[in-house]
Amino acid sequence: MQLIEPNENLKNEFSIFITDIRNNDPDRYFIYTDAEINLSKYINSLSEQRKGKNLPQGYSPCSHFWLIDNSNNILGALRVRHNINSKYLAEELGHIGYDIAPKYRKNGFGTLMLQLGLLEARKLNIKEILITADENNVASRKVIEKNGGEYESTRFGKTSGINIARYWSRA
């Protein structure tokens, strides 16, 4: 298993990943709709986000990765935000976000992905890392706790409209 930067060489594998999300976790699909329309443009936008270019309002630079296995299957997608300097990021999204393809869930890949994401955040010299999860997403909360996340509080997300559990990982 390894993290790689998104690239067009894994177009078919990413298509399988997106299809799995669309069919089995439609609430997360919105993140990947642009990739289905134009993968080249989508991957270019991820590269620009890393550099802090053409960011959506209220967002910060963000590094994107795919977790792949030895057969280049994409098991998950990871986002590491370089800072959380807007209210939306600081209240609802935190530094790290990730999605595991539904067919690969319950195999420990979420725990591994967050562990690798924490390492990437530390490479960016982020000392206090905020990780959030939907309050009712017990699996995600367990992943955060297995990675040493310290529960802070649960807050209502004004943008998402749901309660969000907030955890901190301190280097």
N, C-alpha and C positions, 0 to 999 in steps of 0.2 A: 504494500500500500504506500502511496505517496501523494503529496499535493503537487499539482502542476498548475500553471497559468492556463486559463481557457485558450483554446486554439482550434482552428478549423480542421486540423488533421483528425480530430475525433468527432467530426460532424455526425456520422451515423450513431456513434455511442451517445452523443448529447441528445440526438433526436429520440433515442430510446428512453433516456432519462426524463426528458420533457413529457413524452407520452405517458410514462408511468405517473408523473406528478399530475398531469391533466386528468387522467382516468381515475386515480386513486386518492388524490389530495387536492381537489379543485380549489380549495381556499388559498393554496400556495402558488397556483398556476400563474397568477397575474405577474409574478416576478419574471416569468420566462416567455411571455407572449411575444415580445419583440424578437426573441431568438428564433421563434418559428417563422416569423415573417421574413427576416433577413439575418441569417447567422453572422455573416461578415460584418455587417453594421453593428450588431449586438456585441460581438467580440471587440470590435474597435471601441465601442462606448465603454466597455469594461476597462480597456487599456487606458482610455482617457480619464476615467474616474480615478485610477491609481495615481495619475499625474495631477489630479485636481482640475481637469479641464471639463467644460460643459456639464457641470454638476447640476442636478435638479435643485431647486430652491430649498434651502434648509439642510442640504447634505454636505458632507465633508469628503475629502479624498478617501478612497476605499480600494483595498486590494482584494481581488477575486481569485479563487482557486477552485479546482475540481479535485476531489479525492478519487483516485483510480486504483484499480487492482492490477495484478500482473498481466491480465488479459485486456487492459485498457477499458474495462467497463467503468463507467462513471457512477460511483456509489453515492456521491453527494456534491453539493456546491457550498462554498464557504465565502463569507464576506467579512473582512476585517477593516473596520472604519478607523482611520488614522486619528481622529478626534471626535468628540461628541459636543461640538460647540454650538449646537442649536437646541432649542427647547425640545423639539420632536425627537432628536437623537438622544438627548440626555434623559428624557422621560420615558420613551417607549422602545427605541431600538437598541441602544447600547453600542458597544464597540464591535461585538461579534454576532453574526447571524449565520445560520446554516440550515440546509435542507438535506435530508437523506432520502434517496429514492425509496418509495414505499416498499418495493420488493426486497430491499436490503435492510429494512428496519428490524429491530430486535436482535441484531447480531453484534452489537458493540461498536458499530461504525460511528454512531453519533458521539460516543465517548471519545473515540480516537480523533474524530474530526475536531471536536472542541479542544482537545489536548494540543493538537497541531496548530489550531487557531490561536490559542494562548501563546504558543511559542512565536508565531508570526507577530502578534501584538507586542510581545516583549522585544522583538527585533526592531520594532518601531519606537522603542523606548517608552512605551506606555506602562506606567507603574501600577496604576489602579484601573482595572479593566471591568467595565460594566457589561453584564450579560443578562438579558431579559428573556422571559418566556411567558406565554399566555398562562394565566393562573391555573387553568384547567388542563394544561398540557403536562400531565404527570411524568411522562417519559422524558420530555425535555428538561424538566426540573431535576429529575434524577441524574441526567447526564451532567448538568451543571454542578450538582452536589458531589458527584463522583470525581469531578475535576477540581474540587476544593472551593467551589463557589460558596461564599458566605451570604446567606439570605439577609437582605436589608428590610424590604417592605413590599407590600402589594399596593399598587396605585391604579386608579382608573385612567386608561389611555384616552385622552380626548380625541385623538385622530382615529385610533383603531376602534374605539367604542367598547373595549373589553378591559378587564382587570389584568394587570401585568405584574408578574413577580419579578423582583429586581435582586440580582446577586452581584457580589464584587469578588474579584480575584486580585489579590495584591502580591506584587513581586517582592 
